[in-house]
């Protein structure tokens, strides 16, 4: 037997593609998962909670982890650090969870470099650019300028779809959710190289 450890599912795609809607729809049907949260040194705001909005850490802790190469990526914004720490990811993996990342194409590359053999990546998109625009306008969470910016980013990112294992076209939400669920369940069957090698060694069990 090969016991299954945790695996990674990367979700990318334009803002407005429907990533949150899809995850919400299938969240009860894909087993135990950990949705990767950013780590930050900015003070917690009223109404926020550790492990819900961010992982909140001190500046010292953050810098120590940068030096120990424990960040997939990080940046400073207004004097505070923000990044994706590998600590909570490793913790969730050791508990056998499906670790879900909602990240851009650059983040996908960073995950691939560090955790490639246990990662399944999906690019989610509406069927067309005009449909993306329509949904962003209908969502009404962003100004005209922000929507224009998101459209420009989307045009760039769609060019890199071939870097992903799967593309899910979110036309009908229920259909896309079914496809996403299938991929998430299959992603769980990925086995890290080290485990495969151990299995191969055990497999040759004939004494000669
Ligand atoms: P993301 O998390 O990728 O930014 P959202 O989940 O916020 O995207 O979806 C963007 C908007 O599009 C939301 O208003 C959502 O209700 C709508 N939406 C998502 N999927 C569909 C779909 N298949 N058909 C029509 N509207 C959709």
Boltz pocket constraint, residues with backbone or C-beta under 6 A from the ligand:
constraints:
  - pocket:
      binder: B
      contacts: [[A, 13], [A, 14], [A, 15], [A, 16], [A, 17], [A, 18], [A, 19], [A, 20], [A, 21], [A, 22], [A, 135], [A, 136], [A, 138], [A, 139], [A, 170], [A, 171], [A, 172], [A, 173], [A, 174]]
      max_distance: 6.0
